[in-house]
């Protein structure tokens, strides 16, 4: 015989099917994480448009230019899953903020890079920062929205990606044409 009096219902937990009742993503919160998702894409396309200027200003040959682009992509791809797991362990919000701060610092390092090799190192670090930040965006949307709110948030995420690609190319052209340095 089993004693059913000892059984208690489990506390509600977040599952793949949906978040707990307490989880909710506000409009400003969604805007913030979408902005975080936009920055690496904008930056990626700015750099692609600026490659001829980088080649000229930093005396970078074709191999170094490939490393400027490829170093970012390899660091991002290699660390993306790890970034998601760390976010699961330490908290999505915390890791998003750490990734955002690291992305800002590495962006500054890229902008101030005195040599092509320094730029390559800064771009690799920037790819690693993106890998910390970006997985938290989709994980937060998944964990804090359901139904039509999730569909809307995912639609905005897709639109943000598309607009970021266009914006990056336009900003890249404007920055190169402005020749601030």
C-alpha positions as CSV (number, residue, x, y, z in Angstrom):
1,X,0.0,0.0,0.0
2,X,1.1,3.5,-0.7
3,X,0.4,6.4,1.6
4,X,-1.1,9.1,-0.6
5,X,-1.0,11.7,2.2
6,X,2.7,12.2,1.7
7,X,2.4,13.3,-1.9
8,X,2.3,17.0,-2.5
9,X,1.8,18.7,-5.8
10,X,5.0,20.0,-7.3
11,X,5.5,23.8,-7.4
12,X,4.9,25.3,-10.8
13,X,8.1,25.5,-12.8
14,X,9.1,26.8,-16.2
15,X,8.9,24.1,-18.9
16,X,9.4,24.0,-22.6
17,X,5.7,24.4,-22.9
18,X,5.7,27.8,-21.2
19,X,6.8,30.1,-18.4
20,X,5.6,30.3,-14.9
21,X,2.8,32.7,-14.1
22,X,5.3,35.2,-12.7
23,X,7.4,35.5,-15.9
24,X,6.4,38.4,-18.2
25,X,8.4,40.4,-20.7
26,X,7.3,44.1,-20.7
27,X,7.4,46.3,-23.8
28,X,10.6,48.2,-22.6
29,X,12.2,44.8,-21.8
30,X,11.5,43.5,-25.2
31,X,12.8,46.7,-26.8
32,X,16.0,46.4,-24.7
33,X,16.7,42.8,-25.7
34,X,15.9,43.5,-29.3
35,X,18.4,46.4,-29.2
36,X,21.0,44.0,-27.9
37,X,20.2,41.6,-30.7
38,X,20.5,44.5,-33.3
39,X,24.0,45.8,-32.2
40,X,26.1,42.8,-33.3
41,X,24.4,42.6,-36.6
42,X,24.7,46.4,-37.3
43,X,28.4,46.2,-36.3
44,X,29.0,43.2,-38.5
45,X,27.7,45.0,-41.6
46,X,29.5,48.3,-40.7
47,X,32.8,46.4,-40.7
48,X,32.1,44.7,-44.0
49,X,31.4,48.0,-45.6
50,X,34.5,49.6,-44.0
51,X,36.9,46.9,-45.1
52,X,38.5,49.0,-47.9
53,X,39.1,51.8,-45.4
54,X,40.5,49.4,-42.9
55,X,42.8,48.1,-45.5
56,X,44.0,51.5,-46.3
57,X,44.2,53.1,-42.8
58,X,45.7,50.1,-41.0
59,X,47.8,48.8,-43.9
60,X,46.0,45.4,-43.7
61,X,46.4,42.9,-46.5
62,X,43.7,40.6,-47.7
63,X,44.6,37.9,-45.1
64,X,44.3,40.3,-42.2
65,X,41.0,41.6,-43.6
66,X,39.7,38.0,-43.7
67,X,40.8,37.6,-40.1
68,X,38.9,40.8,-39.1
69,X,35.7,39.4,-40.4
70,X,36.4,35.7,-39.8
71,X,37.8,36.0,-36.3
72,X,34.6,37.6,-35.1
73,X,32.5,34.9,-36.8
74,X,34.6,32.0,-35.5
75,X,34.6,33.3,-31.9
76,X,30.9,33.9,-32.1
77,X,30.0,30.4,-33.5
78,X,32.4,28.5,-31.3
79,X,31.1,30.1,-28.1
80,X,27.4,30.5,-28.9
81,X,26.1,27.3,-27.3
82,X,28.4,27.9,-24.3
83,X,26.9,31.4,-23.9
84,X,23.4,29.9,-23.9
85,X,24.4,27.3,-21.2
86,X,26.1,30.0,-19.0
87,X,22.9,32.1,-19.3
88,X,20.9,29.1,-18.1
89,X,23.2,28.6,-15.2
90,X,23.9,32.2,-14.1
91,X,20.8,33.9,-15.3
92,X,19.8,35.3,-18.7
93,X,19.5,38.9,-17.4
94,X,22.9,38.9,-15.8
95,X,24.7,37.4,-18.8
96,X,22.9,39.7,-21.2
97,X,24.1,42.7,-19.3
98,X,27.6,41.3,-19.0
99,X,27.6,40.5,-22.7
100,X,26.3,44.0,-23.6
101,X,29.0,45.7,-21.5
102,X,31.7,43.5,-23.0
103,X,30.4,44.2,-26.5
104,X,30.6,47.9,-25.8
105,X,34.1,47.7,-24.4
106,X,35.3,45.6,-27.3
107,X,33.6,47.9,-29.8
108,X,35.6,50.8,-28.3
109,X,38.8,48.7,-28.6
110,X,38.0,48.0,-32.3
111,X,37.4,51.7,-33.0
112,X,40.7,52.6,-31.3
113,X,42.8,49.8,-32.7
114,X,46.2,51.2,-33.8
115,X,47.1,48.2,-36.0
116,X,45.4,45.5,-38.0
117,X,46.5,42.8,-35.6
118,X,45.0,44.7,-32.7
119,X,41.8,45.0,-34.6
120,X,41.7,41.3,-35.2
121,X,42.2,40.6,-31.5
122,X,39.5,43.1,-30.6
123,X,37.1,41.6,-33.2
124,X,37.6,38.1,-31.8
125,X,36.8,39.4,-28.3
126,X,33.8,41.2,-29.7
127,X,32.6,37.9,-31.2
128,X,32.9,36.3,-27.8
129,X,30.9,39.1,-26.2
130,X,28.2,38.6,-28.8
131,X,28.1,34.9,-28.0
132,X,27.4,35.8,-24.4
133,X,24.7,38.3,-25.2
134,X,22.7,37.0,-28.1
135,X,21.5,33.6,-26.8
136,X,19.9,35.4,-23.9
137,X,17.6,37.3,-26.3
138,X,15.7,34.2,-27.7
139,X,15.9,32.4,-24.4
140,X,14.2,35.4,-22.7
141,X,11.5,35.6,-25.3
142,X,10.9,31.9,-25.0
143,X,10.8,31.9,-21.2
144,X,8.7,35.0,-20.7
145,X,6.1,35.0,-23.5
146,X,3.3,32.7,-24.7
147,X,0.8,32.6,-27.5
148,X,0.2,35.8,-29.4
149,X,2.7,37.7,-27.3
150,X,5.5,35.2,-28.3
151,X,4.5,35.3,-31.9
152,X,4.6,39.1,-31.8
153,X,8.0,39.1,-30.0
154,X,9.5,36.6,-32.5
155,X,8.1,38.7,-35.4
156,X,9.8,41.8,-34.0
157,X,13.0,39.8,-33.6
158,X,13.0,38.8,-37.2
159,X,12.2,42.4,-38.3
160,X,15.0,43.6,-36.1
161,X,17.5,41.3,-37.7
162,X,16.5,42.4,-41.2
163,X,16.5,46.1,-40.3
164,X,19.9,45.8,-38.6
165,X,21.5,44.4,-41.7
166,X,20.3,47.3,-43.8
167,X,21.1,49.8,-41.1
168,X,24.6,48.5,-40.7
169,X,25.3,48.9,-44.4
170,X,24.0,52.5,-44.4
171,X,25.8,53.4,-41.2
172,X,29.0,51.8,-42.5
173,X,28.8,53.9,-45.7
174,X,28.1,57.1,-43.7
175,X,30.9,56.5,-41.3
176,X,33.4,55.7,-44.1
177,X,32.2,58.8,-46.1
178,X,32.4,61.0,-43.0
179,X,36.1,60.0,-42.4
180,X,36.0,61.1,-38.8
181,X,39.7,60.3,-38.1
